[in-house]
Amino acid sequence: MHYNDLKADLDGEMRQLAAFLDIEVPEDLWPATIARCGLSEMREESRGGRIDIMFENGADVFFHKETNGRWHDVLTPTQLDRYDAMVAAGLPADAVRWLESGSLITGTRPHESR
């Protein structure tokens, strides 16, 4: 599962996960299930729990801005070059595209292209 895919189609991604895990969810429960898994709901429910204990500033830091790829603005050009070299040496091109973008952008999941 990819963060971008969850943001773009939470319902569809959750249904795929349930099917993969062979979990049957009654259709009438899906709307409430999807609603409880949204990031804003998860952020609110996590306040005062383990996330607040494990991360300085708690859920606000853990969930941050609900964006992907923030690390591009944090790493130096040298670190980004090292990242590029490591993923190119260790992963097939389709896996790299998925890792950085998700399947809804690339149109495929890495395991589907083999």
LINNORFEN-V815707 format. One record per pair of residues at least 24 apart in sequence whose C-alpha atoms are under 8 Angstrom apart, sorted by the first residue. I is the first residue (numbers start at 1). J is the second residue. If there is no record, write none. Layout:
I J
I J
//
This chain:
2 98
2 99
2 102
2 103
3 68
3 102
4 68
4 101
4 102
4 104
5 102
5 103
5 104
8 104
10 34
10 38
39 63
39 66
69 100
//
